[in-house]
Amino acid sequence: MLLSLKISIAIGAGIVVALPVALPCGTCGAPLSGEPELVSGMLGLVERNAMRYFLAVDAYLAAPDNFEKRLSLWYAATEKYPRQLHDLSEADYLKFKRADRERQGSVRP
């Protein structure tokens, strides 16, 4: 099985070249054992935080006027990747976020 990608390269004054690339997908991102290899260290931290921010934006766009719905959507989205993103139980997460919201409300007009 091949994974097809299109890579865009910017050359000079606004010229973009798109190159099709085919990669063997049977081993993409996984060692020979077949298990995915988790990224650790600073790179892993940056990748996990980038994913959390992406999921937060996605939750906000889905429910911009409903704080509780955004919290539920974000938590559900992170639970799709429990090995990488699970930190707290849902009850603890909601408790901390509601407390944060109350503190922000007392500071902001």
Secondary structure, DSSP 8 states (H G I E B T S, - for coil): -EEEEEEEEEETTTEEEEEEEEEEGGGTT--TTSS-----HHHHHHHHHHHHHHHHHHHHHH-TT-HHHHHHHHHHHHTTSHHHH--S-HHHHHHHHHHHHHHHHHH--
